[in-house]
Amino acid sequence: MSNRARDIFVENFHTWMLNKKMTQSRLASILGLPLSTISSWYNGQSYPRVDSMQRLADALGISMRDLTDEREDEKETNFSSAEDAVKFILEQPMVAQFGGYDLDKMTDEEIIEFANDVAGMIELLGKKYKK
């Protein structure tokens, strides 16, 4: 199991537990499993087998893919072309208003790096304030 797959599972597990207002102890009771098992999944110390993953998804009222697949809104944004990077930067009103940058004086590499940094900051803020 790759660390990335485990990280995606843990992040999705946390998200769905919050969305469903489910406690670990309640989930353990529903699944008939020890709380320590649920806790080890929740903390990324272990990973459920496929049959347990399906039972977990059923208990949360979601699909197994909701636990295992990277969510679209969580996928990393990485720009590889200056044109895409400039378009992204200019579509961000706060960046355009307060940026203090001059795209005409930046190299393509600097523009790409800048856009990737802006995207990363937006992603971090989104995670911080997501409810």
VODRENBA-173946 format. One record per residue (C-alpha): residue number from 0; residue in three letters; x, y, z. Coordinates in Angstrom, 2 decimals, padded with zeros to 5 digits. Layout:
<vomar NUM 'ALA' <X Y Z>>,
...
***
This chain:
<vomar 0 'MET' <000.00 000.00 000.00>>,
<vomar 1 'SER' <001.46 003.32 -001.03>>,
<vomar 2 'ASN' <001.66 006.16 001.44>>,
<vomar 3 'ARG' <-000.36 008.32 -000.96>>,
<vomar 4 'ALA' <-003.23 005.78 -001.06>>,
<vomar 5 'ARG' <-003.21 005.60 002.74>>,
<vomar 6 'ASP' <-003.18 009.42 003.00>>,
<vomar 7 'ILE' <-006.13 009.69 000.61>>,
<vomar 8 'PHE' <-008.06 007.09 002.59>>,
<vomar 9 'VAL' <-007.37 008.81 005.91>>,
<vomar 10 'GLU' <-008.32 012.23 004.57>>,
<vomar 11 'ASN' <-011.52 010.88 003.02>>,
<vomar 12 'PHE' <-012.34 008.89 006.16>>,
<vomar 13 'HIS' <-011.97 012.05 008.28>>,
<vomar 14 'THR' <-014.12 014.05 005.86>>,
<vomar 15 'TRP' <-016.94 011.50 005.79>>,
<vomar 16 'MET' <-016.90 011.00 009.54>>,
<vomar 17 'LEU' <-017.34 014.75 009.96>>,
<vomar 18 'ASN' <-019.99 015.00 007.22>>,
<vomar 19 'LYS' <-021.99 012.16 008.75>>,
<vomar 20 'LYS' <-021.41 013.42 012.32>>,
<vomar 21 'MET' <-020.20 009.94 013.19>>,
<vomar 22 'THR' <-017.99 009.23 016.19>>,
<vomar 23 'GLN' <-015.38 006.50 016.17>>,
<vomar 24 'SER' <-017.10 004.72 019.04>>,
<vomar 25 'ARG' <-020.48 004.80 017.26>>,
<vomar 26 'LEU' <-018.89 003.44 014.08>>,
<vomar 27 'ALA' <-017.15 000.69 016.05>>,
<vomar 28 'SER' <-020.51 -000.27 017.54>>,
<vomar 29 'ILE' <-022.25 -000.33 014.14>>,
<vomar 30 'LEU' <-019.49 -002.45 012.60>>,
<vomar 31 'GLY' <-019.07 -004.69 015.65>>,
<vomar 32 'LEU' <-015.34 -003.93 015.74>>,
<vomar 33 'PRO' <-013.08 -002.81 018.56>>,
<vomar 34 'LEU' <-012.68 000.95 018.90>>,
<vomar 35 'SER' <-008.91 000.42 018.58>>,
<vomar 36 'THR' <-009.44 -000.91 015.03>>,
<vomar 37 'ILE' <-011.46 002.13 013.97>>,
<vomar 38 'SER' <-008.92 004.41 015.64>>,
<vomar 39 'SER' <-005.99 002.77 013.85>>,
<vomar 40 'TRP' <-007.75 003.28 010.50>>,
<vomar 41 'TYR' <-008.65 006.86 011.41>>,
<vomar 42 'ASN' <-005.07 007.67 012.41>>,
<vomar 43 'GLY' <-003.54 005.95 009.39>>,
<vomar 44 'GLN' <-001.78 003.31 011.47>>,
<vomar 45 'SER' <-003.50 000.52 009.57>>,
<vomar 46 'TYR' <-005.66 000.10 006.49>>,
<vomar 47 'PRO' <-008.87 -001.93 006.31>>,
<vomar 48 'ARG' <-009.09 -005.03 004.15>>,
<vomar 49 'VAL' <-011.44 -004.83 001.16>>,
<vomar 50 'ASP' <-014.34 -006.52 002.98>>,
<vomar 51 'SER' <-013.95 -004.20 005.96>>,
<vomar 52 'MET' <-013.63 -001.20 003.66>>,
<vomar 53 'GLN' <-016.97 -002.10 002.05>>,
<vomar 54 'ARG' <-018.63 -002.48 005.45>>,
<vomar 55 'LEU' <-017.15 000.87 006.49>>,
<vomar 56 'ALA' <-018.49 002.55 003.35>>,
<vomar 57 'ASP' <-021.92 000.95 003.89>>,
<vomar 58 'ALA' <-022.00 002.15 007.51>>,
<vomar 59 'LEU' <-021.25 005.70 006.35>>,
<vomar 60 'GLY' <-023.76 005.48 003.49>>,
<vomar 61 'ILE' <-021.13 006.10 000.81>>,
<vomar 62 'SER' <-019.35 004.13 -001.88>>,
<vomar 63 'MET' <-015.99 002.50 -001.35>>,
<vomar 64 'ARG' <-014.58 004.87 -003.98>>,
<vomar 65 'ASP' <-015.57 007.79 -001.74>>,
<vomar 66 'LEU' <-013.01 006.43 000.71>>,
<vomar 67 'THR' <-010.28 005.39 -001.70>>,
<vomar 68 'ASP' <-010.28 007.86 -004.57>>,
<vomar 69 'GLU' <-008.71 011.27 -004.53>>,
<vomar 70 'ARG' <-011.43 013.90 -004.48>>,
<vomar 71 'GLU' <-011.53 016.25 -007.45>>,
<vomar 72 'ASP' <-011.30 019.31 -005.21>>,
<vomar 73 'GLU' <-008.21 017.87 -003.51>>,
<vomar 74 'LYS' <-006.15 017.16 -006.60>>,
<vomar 75 'GLU' <-002.99 019.19 -006.74>>,
<vomar 76 'THR' <-002.75 021.89 -009.35>>,
<vomar 77 'ASN' <000.57 022.06 -011.12>>,
<vomar 78 'PHE' <001.02 024.24 -014.15>>,
<vomar 79 'SER' <003.43 023.18 -016.84>>,
<vomar 80 'SER' <002.95 026.00 -019.32>>,
<vomar 81 'ALA' <003.32 029.72 -018.82>>,
<vomar 82 'GLU' <000.11 030.35 -020.78>>,
<vomar 83 'ASP' <-002.00 028.23 -018.41>>,
<vomar 84 'ALA' <-000.25 029.78 -015.41>>,
<vomar 85 'VAL' <-000.91 033.36 -016.59>>,
<vomar 86 'LYS' <-004.56 032.55 -017.29>>,
<vomar 87 'PHE' <-004.95 031.09 -013.79>>,
<vomar 88 'ILE' <-003.24 034.06 -012.12>>,
<vomar 89 'LEU' <-005.37 036.59 -013.97>>,
<vomar 90 'GLU' <-008.56 034.71 -013.03>>,
<vomar 91 'GLN' <-007.81 035.18 -009.32>>,
<vomar 92 'PRO' <-009.20 038.65 -008.49>>,
<vomar 93 'MET' <-007.44 038.96 -005.13>>,
<vomar 94 'VAL' <-004.10 038.06 -006.66>>,
<vomar 95 'ALA' <-004.62 040.51 -009.50>>,
<vomar 96 'GLN' <-005.68 043.27 -007.09>>,
<vomar 97 'PHE' <-003.03 042.83 -004.40>>,
<vomar 98 'GLY' <-000.31 040.90 -006.20>>,
<vomar 99 'GLY' <002.29 043.56 -006.78>>,
<vomar 100 'TYR' <003.86 041.48 -009.52>>,
<vomar 101 'ASP' <004.67 042.27 -013.14>>,
<vomar 102 'LEU' <004.10 039.31 -015.43>>,
<vomar 103 'ASP' <005.90 041.12 -018.25>>,
<vomar 104 'LYS' <009.13 041.11 -016.22>>,
<vomar 105 'MET' <008.88 037.48 -015.12>>,
<vomar 106 'THR' <010.33 034.49 -016.95>>,
<vomar 107 'ASP' <008.06 031.62 -017.95>>,
<vomar 108 'GLU' <009.55 029.54 -015.13>>,
<vomar 109 'GLU' <008.84 032.28 -012.58>>,
<vomar 110 'ILE' <005.26 032.61 -013.82>>,
<vomar 111 'ILE' <004.71 028.86 -013.53>>,
<vomar 112 'GLU' <006.22 028.80 -010.04>>,
<vomar 113 'PHE' <004.12 031.81 -009.00>>,
<vomar 114 'ALA' <000.89 030.20 -010.27>>,
<vomar 115 'ASN' <001.71 026.93 -008.51>>,
<vomar 116 'ASP' <002.36 028.86 -005.28>>,
<vomar 117 'VAL' <-000.93 030.76 -005.60>>,
<vomar 118 'ALA' <-002.82 027.51 -006.24>>,
<vomar 119 'GLY' <-001.15 025.93 -003.21>>,
<vomar 120 'MET' <-002.12 028.84 -000.97>>,
<vomar 121 'ILE' <-005.73 028.70 -002.18>>,
<vomar 122 'GLU' <-005.78 024.97 -001.50>>,
<vomar 123 'LEU' <-004.43 025.46 002.04>>,
<vomar 124 'LEU' <-006.99 028.15 002.80>>,
<vomar 125 'GLY' <-009.76 025.97 001.44>>,
<vomar 126 'LYS' <-008.76 023.11 003.73>>,
<vomar 127 'LYS' <-008.54 025.44 006.73>>,
<vomar 128 'TYR' <-012.01 026.88 006.30>>,
<vomar 129 'LYS' <-013.83 023.87 004.84>>,
<vomar 130 'LYS' <-016.68 022.82 007.07>>,
***
